[in-house]
Every structure is written in structure tokens, then in C-alpha cells.
Amino acid sequence: LETTLNVRVPNSLLNLGLTQEEIQRRVSEWLVFSLFSEGKISSGKAGKLLGISRLEFIKLLQTRGIAYINFTAVELNEELEK
């Protein structure tokens, strides 16, 4: 299930060669990164929202230069069980 929102972006962003799909993907990522950074969602939930695994989400954070510092007790236990 999806909802369509109108997002205004400067034409200069489009001049950088970004496609509508790329902009949509990046806006979705940014929103999820923001919610994760604010502690509103876990890394597992963040991954699910982006359609990737928790580990892939953590790697994406690293790729985007966003630190993944805080493990919750549940996440730490899950990592240690692997």
C-alpha cells in the first residue's frame, strides 16, 4: 500500500541528472534515516520500510556516512545469537 505525496524540489536537482525514481528513492531513504536517527524505529523496521534486511540497512547507513552507534538490548542479543 502506498500514498502519493507531492514534493517540491528545485530544478537544479533535476539538472544534476537525477531521475524521478532516484529522487523518490532518496526521499524515502531520508525519511527512514531520519526516523531511525530520532529513535522512532529500529534498524530492523527501517530495513523493512526500505524493502531490505537490517544488515543491508546498516550497510546503507555506512554508505551514506551515517553512523550506526546504538544497539538496543534486543538487537544486541540478536547479533550475538548469530
C-alpha positions in Angstrom: 0.0 0.0 0.0 1.4 3.4 -1.0 0.3 7.0 -0.7 1.4 9.6 -3.3 2.6 13.0 -1.9 3.7 16.0 -3.9 7.2 17.0 -3.1 8.7 20.2 -4.5 12.4 20.1 -5.4 14.5 22.8 -7.1 15.0 22.4 -10.8 18.7 22.5 -10.1 18.4 19.0 -8.6 16.9 17.7 -11.8 19.8 19.4 -13.7 22.2 17.1 -11.8 20.7 14.2 -13.7 18.5 12.7 -11.0 15.5 10.8 -12.3 12.1 11.0 -10.7 12.7 7.4 -9.5 16.0 8.3 -7.9 14.5 11.3 -6.2 11.7 9.2 -4.9 14.1 6.5 -3.6 16.3 9.1 -1.9 13.4 10.9 -0.3 12.1 7.6 1.1 15.6 6.8 2.4 16.0 10.2 4.0 12.7 9.8 5.8 13.6 6.4 7.1 17.1 7.6 8.1 15.5 10.5 10.0 13.0 8.3 11.9 15.8 5.9 12.7 18.2 8.6 13.9 15.4 10.0 16.1 14.9 6.6 17.7 11.4 6.2 16.4 12.1 3.0 14.5 14.6 0.2 14.9 17.1 -0.8 12.3 15.0 -3.9 11.5 11.9 -1.8 11.0 13.9 0.7 8.9 15.1 -2.1 6.7 11.6 -3.4 6.2 10.3 0.0 5.3 13.0 0.2 2.6 12.5 -3.4 1.5 15.9 -4.6 2.6 17.3 -6.6 5.5 18.5 -5.0 8.8 22.2 -5.7 7.8 21.6 -4.1 4.4 20.2 -1.1 6.1 23.2 -0.8 8.4 25.5 -1.0 5.3 23.4 1.6 3.6 23.8 3.9 6.6 27.6 3.4 6.3 27.5 4.1 2.6 25.6 7.4 3.2 28.0 8.4 6.0 25.5 7.9 8.8 26.9 6.3 12.0 25.1 3.3 13.4 26.1 3.5 17.1 23.3 2.4 19.4 22.3 -1.2 19.7 19.1 -1.9 21.7 19.3 -4.8 24.1 17.1 -6.8 21.7 19.3 -6.0 18.7 22.5 -6.8 20.6 21.1 -10.2 21.7 20.0 -10.9 18.1 23.5 -10.1 16.8 25.2 -12.3 19.5 22.9 -15.2 18.7 24.1 -15.3 15.0 
